[in-house]
Amino acid sequence: MTGAPASAAGGSGATPVHRGGKLGAAAVNQAGLWNIANILTMVRLVLVPGFVVLLLHDGGYDPVWRSYAWAAFAVAMITDVFDGHLARTYNLVTDFGKIADPIADKAIMGAALITLSSLGDLPWWITGVILARELGITLMRFWVIRHSVIPASRGGKVKTLAQGIAVGMYILALTGPLATLRFWVMMAAVALTVLTGLDYVRQAVALRRQGLAAERVATLEAVAAAADELDRGRRTAGGADAFVESAADPEGEAVGEPAVGGRGATEAER
């Protein structure tokens, strides 16, 4: 009876635990990718081509289909708010999310701007300014990423909200005073786009200067430490050489050996 439990614990019991560990690790890895934040990001990516199809349906001027396109755009913008919040709150940040989330943001906004300009509803210069700003700031983040990360500012969040509202108003088939209002909302969004872009440039230049200064200080400290180490090594080597020369002094040997020899001769004579 004592052998049966031992066999069960050591044989059949050990293998299921090992397999369970592998399955558990696989489940954790799968949950790391298929979390709610990443799923919302994927939904936003899928909505981009669907949004374009809805907006361009029937020549792009059917109010009903443009309402459908607005709904798709609104869902995409809302998921943009929630996926980042969920990822940070519940520690669901993944490498996929870091790459896919900004791509999805730029994709839905870029698709809306380009499609609206191609339909003649939105001036191309507005599309150019917004897209140039977004692309430029993205490249600037990579420019300073080895020194530091440019944090998202409150102005940048307000800019994103203003862009979303303005573009959403242009997607809808508005007329009369609402059509005039959406123009001024878009102008406010463009102004925020330019101002926040200039602020990001200022931050990027300051961060790069600080990073380069810190690198120069670190290099000088490393050189000074290496010089001190070399100087200590030389002093240590110099002291060792002096000790060896003192120990091997021929005059000292001459004085010591006769004394021993003299005592030996005197005792021999005795």
N, C-alpha and C positions, 0 to 999 in steps of 0.2 A: 504493500500500500504506500510505503514511503517512496518507492521507485517511480510509481505512476505520476505523482505530482511533479517530481523532479524532471521526468521526461517531458511532461507537458509544458513546464516552465522553460526548460532549456531548449526544447526542440520545436514543437508546434507553436509554442507561445512566442518564441523569438522572431520567427519569420513574419507573422502577421504584423508585429510591431514595426519591423523594418519596412514592410510594404506600406504600412499606414503612414510612415514618415515620408516616404516618397510621394504618396498620393496627397498628403497634407501640404507638402512643399509645392506641388503642382497646382493645388487649389489656391494657395496663397498667391502664386505668380499669376494665375488666371484672374483672380480677384483684383490684383494690382493693376491690370490693364482694363478689365471690363468693370470699371466702377462708374457710378452715376455721372461724375464730372466728365469722364472721357466719352461716355455715351452721348451726353448733351453736345459735346464738341463734334462728334461724328454726325449727329442729327443736323447740326448747323452746316457742316460740309455738304451733306446730302441736299439740304435745302437750297444751296446756291444754284445748281442747274435747274431745279424745279421752279425757283423764283424767276429766273430768266425766261423760262418757257411760259409761265403764267403772265408775265409782264408783256411779252411780245405776241401773245395769242391774239388772233384776229387783227393783226397789224399794230397792236400795242395801244389802241385807242378805245377799247371796249371798257366802259366803267366797271362792269361786273367783274371781268377778269383782272382788271387792275386792283379791285378790292381784294380778290384772292391773292394777288401778288403782294399787296400790302400786308395781308395776314401772315404770309410766309416770311416776309421781311421782319415783321414784328416778333414772330416766334424766334427767329434767328437772333435778333437783338436781345431778347429777354434771356435766352439760353446763354448768351455771352456774359450776362451779369451773374447768372446763377452758377455756371460751371466753375468759374474762378473762385467764387465764394465757397462753394462746397469743397473744392479741392484744398483750399487753405484751412477751412474750419475742421474738416475731418481727416486731414493728412492723406489726401488722395492724389498728391502731386506725383506725376510719372514723367518719364522722358518723352513718351508719346504726347502727353498733354502739353508739355513745354514747347514742343515743335508744332503740334496741330492747332493749338488754340490761337496763336497769333496769325497762322495761315488762314484759319476760318474767319477771323475778324476782318482781315484785309480782303478776303475773297468776297464776302457778302457785300461789303461796302463798295469795293471796286466794281463788282458786277452791277450793282444798282446805279452807280454814277455813270459808268460807261454806257449802260443800256438807256438810261434817261437822256444822255447827251446824243446818242445815236437816233433817238426818236425825236430830237429837237426840242425836248421839254426843258433841258438844263444846258446852259452855255458850257462849251467845252473848256473855257478858261477856268471855270470853277472846278470841274473834274480834274484838270491838270494841276491846279494848286493843291487840292486835297491829296491826290495820289502822289505828287512829288514830295509833299511834306511827309506822308506816311513812309514812303520808300526811303527818303533821306534820313529820317529818325531811326529807322530800322538799321540802316547801314552804320549810322553813328553809334548805335548801341554796340555793334560788333567792333567798332573802332576803339572803344574804351573798355571793352569787356575784360581785358586782362588786367586793367587797373582797378575797376570797380563796376558796379551795375547801376545804371541810371534808374532811380525809382520812379514809379508812376505818380505823377503829381495830381493834386486836386483839380488843377486847371485842365490837365489832360482828360480826367474823367468827365468834367463838365463839357469839354470839347466833344467827346464821344457821344454824350447825351444829346448835345445840340445838333450834331451831324445826323444822328438817328432820327430825331424829330423832323428836321428839315427834309431829309431824303424821303422819309415816310410821307410827308405832306406832298412832295412832288410825285410820288408814286400814285397817290389818289388823284382822281380826275376832279380837281377843285376848280371852281370858277368864282368870279366876282371878288368880294373883299378877301375871302380865304386864299385866293390865288395871289393877291397882293401881299397878304400876311406871310405866306410861305416864302416869298422872295426875301423879305426882311429877316425872317428866321434863318434862311440860308446865308445871308450876308453876315449875320451874327456868328454863325457856325464857321464861316470862312475866316472871319477876324480872329476867333478863338484858335482856329487851326494855325494861323500864321504866328500869333503871339506865343502860344504854347510851344510851337516849333522853335522859335527863337530862344525861348527859355531853356529848352532841351539842349540847344547848341551851346548856350552859356554854361550849363551844367557839365556838358561833355568836355568842353575846353578846360574848365576848372579841374575836373576829375583827372584829365590826362596830365595836366601840369603837376598836380599833387602826386600822381603816380610816378611820373618821371623824376620829380624831386626826391620822393622816397627811395626810388631805385638808386639814384646817385648817392644819397646818404648811406644806403646799405652797402654800396660798392666801396665807398671811402672807408667805412667801418671795417669791412672785410680786408681791405688792403692794409689798414693800420694794424689790425689784429695779426695779419700774416707777418708784417714787419716786426712787431713786438716779439712774436714767436721766434722769428729768425734771429733777432738780437739776443734773446735769451739763450738760444742754442749756441750762438757764437761765444757768449760769456761762459756758458757751461763748458764748452770745448776748450776755451782759453784757460780756465781754472784747472781742468784735467791735465793739460799739457804742462802747466807750471808745476803741478804735483809730481808728474812723471820726471821732469827735469830735476826737481829737488831730490827725489828718491834716488836718482842715478848720478848724483854729484860725485866726481872722482876724488875730490879733496876729502870728502867725508869718509869715503872708503879707505883712503890712505891713513887717516887718523885712527880709524877703528881697528884695522887689522894689526898694526904694530902693537897696540895695547894688549890684544889677546895673545899675540905671539910672545911679547915680553913676559907676561905672566907664565906662559907655558915654559919659557926658557929658564926662568928663575926656579920654578918648581923642579925642572929637570936637573938643574945644577944641584939643588938641595938633595 
